[in-house]
Amino acid sequence: MLEQMSGEQLQGWLAYFNIEPFGYDMQNYRSGIIAASILNSVRGKESDKVWSYKDFYIENTKRQDWRDQYAIAQSICAAFSRKEII
């Protein structure tokens, strides 16, 4: 795609990103706002926790390699009483 994109198009996309950010981080941010809004709308007492988007925001700080993903898959299989990954 970048081989076919002109410099003007790239500048246009960068300007658009500055106005309306997109991508993984923004999806997490928006999802966190929605989840916090829903929970805050149904909380009972004034003393109940006030939820923030940060309570639901998933930071993508570490990339998983295949060993990490395999270990997660094994723990999921164990939780469902499967002996091994198919």
C-alpha positions, 0 to 999 in steps of 0.5 A: 500500500505504501508503494502506491501511496503518494506523499500527499495521500500520506499527509492527508492520512496523518492529518486525519489521524490527528483529528480522529485517531484510529487503531488498537489503542483508540479502540481500547480507549473507546471500549473502556469509556463505554464499559465504564459508562454502563457500570457507572449507570447501574451502580447503587450507592454513592459509596460504590466504586466509580469506574474509569476507562482505565479500569478496562483499558488494555495496554499493549506493552508486551508482544507475545511470542508463540511460547506465551500464546501456547501457554495461554492456550494450554491453560484454557484447555486445562480450564475446560478439562482438555488434556492437550491442544488439538 
